[in-house]
Structures are given as structure tokens and as C-alpha cells.
Amino acid sequence: AARFIVAELSLGLDYLHARDVLHRDIKAANVLLDTEGHAHLCDFGLAKCVENNNQGPKRSFAGTVEYMAPELLRKGDEAPSPALDWWALGVLLVETCQGKTPFRASTPRQLMLNIIREAPQLNLDDEKFRSAVEKLLHKRASRRLRSAAQLAKRRFFEPLDFAKLERKELEPPFTPRAGRVPNVPDPQLIKKFGPHRLSDGDSPAKDGQNSDEVSLSFKGEQFQGFSVFASPAPPVRRKSSKDLK
């Protein structure tokens, strides 16, 4: 499953990098599986366009520390490059296979030092897996894997036909359970946010539908004035009798 997901994400990186876009925040939380099980990158809030090599300031510190490449953490003026996304993909491969990221520490500073200096912590005794990880997590960006074609040549990814993978002709190894949120009231949520109700996009159950499954939203003073796009405007302070004097 990890092989399939990482391979699909590598095709996504090829697409982005061919258009001069760096994602800069690849991590497990920013990977979504569709209803068929195909992997997609999401959350481009930290993405950076480097069109025509116009990379702007050399220093570019952005992302999640556990997934940051060494060149982002070292002192210097190295410009951001696609290699940093491939490093993060290597971290994701390790995390998907063994349940933990390959660099860990008790403090952020020590974590950064471990990323710069230490070898990744690999628990799986699989030569093909280790070889692929070492090429993705090479400390020198110039020697790191940087394309799906290079990834496809690693023995760990040999079972996959990348041409068919790109056309989505391969069946994903895992299919998420797709369904709606069951209508089971949670007393703690109701106490905090008020009684739940049907959201604006929902309609009452029709014949043959399960009325116990609806989308949940909450109403209460905490959410008045909020929308998808903005927080509410700050409250207007009324003038007191002292202000009038």
C-alpha cells in the first residue's frame, strides 16, 4: 500500500515541478485518498512558484520540521528546489511503512540537528526498501531522487507499472470506507456547541434512504458570523456614559 501511494504521489510531484511549483509541505496530513483509493496531494498553502528560475529570496524556511530537507535547515543561501519535495516524500514513505518518521528527537532543535547529521532510523529489514529510502533521503540535494522515472527504477518500486499507474489502470490496494456521518448525538459536543441540525446542503431523508445518516453542523453563539471564507467582524464597542462626557 505504501509503495502504491508514494508512487502515485511521485507522479503528482512530476506534474507540479514541470510547472515550476514546489509544494513544500508534503506530509501524511496533506495526502487524501479518493473513494477508489487513489492518492492526491492537498493543501497548497505553502506552495511556491519558481517560474523562470525567479526564486526570490534565497532563504526559504517553510513546512513541517519532521519533513524538512537538510538544505532548509542548514545555514546558507541555497535556493529552494524540487529536491526538498522528494525528501519529504521519502520521509512519508518511511512513515507509511513503519508508522514513524525517520528522524525523531525530544526538542525541535535536536530534531533539526538529527535531520542534518544523522542517518534515518529504519526499523524494516528490507534491502529494497532501505535502498529506495537512502536515495530519497540523501543529505545532498544534487544526489537525491528527483523524478518518478528515477523512482520507478528502484527495486522497491519494480512491481508497479508506472505507465498504467499514471493512467489509473492499476487497482489501489486499499479502498476507504465512504459514507456519511452517522446521526449519533454526542452529549459533550451538544453541551459545548448547542444542538446539531441538518446543514444547509442536506435535505430530509427520502424514501429508501437512511434517515439516521446526515451531515452534522452545530449552531450556537460560538459560530455566529462565521463563514467558510472569514471570521466574524470584531464586535462594535458601544460608547458608555463616560465616553460621552
C-alpha positions, -999 to 999 in steps of 0.1 A, spaced: 0 0 0 29 24 8 45 16 -25 14 24 -44 6 56 -26 41 70 -28 44 61 -64 11 80 -72 23 110 -53 56 109 -72 36 114 -104 19 143 -88 52 159 -79 64 154 -115 33 173 -126 39 202 -102 76 205 -108 71 205 -145 50 237 -139 76 253 -116 56 247 -85 71 234 -52 46 220 -27 69 225 4 45 208 28 42 172 18 32 151 49 7 124 58 -19 151 68 -18 166 33 -25 133 14 -61 124 6 -74 91 -8 -104 93 -31 -133 68 -29 -113 44 -51 -81 46 -31 -60 68 -54 -37 92 -36 -38 130 -40 -18 159 -26 -38 187 -10 -32 219 10 -11 242 -12 -10 270 14 28 269 14 34 262 -23 59 283 -41 61 292 -77 97 294 -91 88 301 -127 117 311 -149 141 305 -121 128 335 -103 132 320 -69 131 353 -49 149 353 -16 174 325 -12 164 316 23 130 299 24 120 283 57 86 267 53 70 234 61 67 209 89 100 202 107 98 164 106 96 165 68 121 193 62 151 186 40 186 193 54 192 222 30 163 241 45 178 238 80 215 245 72 228 280 73 234 293 38 217 308 8 207 277 -10 176 284 -31 146 261 -27 144 234 -53 122 203 -62 147 182 -42 130 193 -9 97 178 -20 114 145 -28 130 144 6 96 149 22 82 121 0 110 99 14 100 107 49 64 99 41 75 65 26 92 56 59 63 68 80 38 49 59 58 17 62 69 17 98 45 41 115 70 67 125 91 94 107 128 85 103 141 115 124 129 120 159 140 140 190 127 155 222 132 191 211 127 209 177 164 220 178 177 184 183 153 172 156 168 197 131 203 186 141 194 149 136 180 157 101 212 174 92 237 150 107 221 116 115 211 87 93 174 79 92 160 54 117 148 24 97 132 -5 115 123 -26 85 150 -51 75 143 -50 37 172 -42 14 150 -29 -14 131 -6 10 163 7 26 179 14 -8 149 35 -20 148 54 12 185 62 12 182 77 -23 152 98 -14 168 109 19 202 117 6 217 146 26 230 162 -7 201 175 -27 220 170 -60 223 133 -54 187 127 -43 160 111 -64 141 138 -82 116 122 -106 90 95 -108 111 79 -136 141 76 -112 119 62 -85 104 36 -109 139 22 -114 144 14 -77 139 -23 -69 113 -15 -42 90 0 -69 96 -26 -96 63 -44 -91 44 -13 -103 39 -3 -139 42 35 -138 26 40 -172 -5 21 -161 -3 39 -127 -4 73 -144 -35 62 -164 -51 49 -132 -53 14 -147 -39 -3 -115 -63 -12 -87 -54 6 -55 -45 -19 -27 -68 -1 -2 -103 14 -7 -115 38 20 -149 32 35 -170 60 20 -202 71 38 -219 98 57 -215 107 94 -240 87 115 -265 108 133 -254 99 168 -257 129 192 -226 134 213 -236 150 247 -203 167 251 -205 184 217 -241 194 223 -231 209 256 -203 229 241 -218 239 207 -255 235 210 -279 211 194 -270 197 160 -291 202 129 -291 195 92 -266 215 73 -278 238 45 -267 213 18 -287 185 33 -323 175 27 -346 153 47 -344 116 40 -364 104 11 -380 70 5 -354 43 7 -328 64 24 -315 60 59 -327 89 80 -301 81 107 -272 93 85 -268 131 79 -241 157 78 -237 174 111 -233 210 118 -238 229 150 -255 262 159 -247 284 188 -233 317 198 -198 305 192 -204 302 154 -225 333 147 -210 354 119 -185 327 108 -184 316 72 -161 294 50 -141 325 40 -137 347 70 -141 350 107 -167 374 120 -160 411 123 -149 422 158 -178 434 179 -185 471 179 -179 486 213 -208 507 225 -200 541 239 -205 544 276 -217 574 295 -180 582 304 -171 583 267 -199 608 260 -186 631 287 
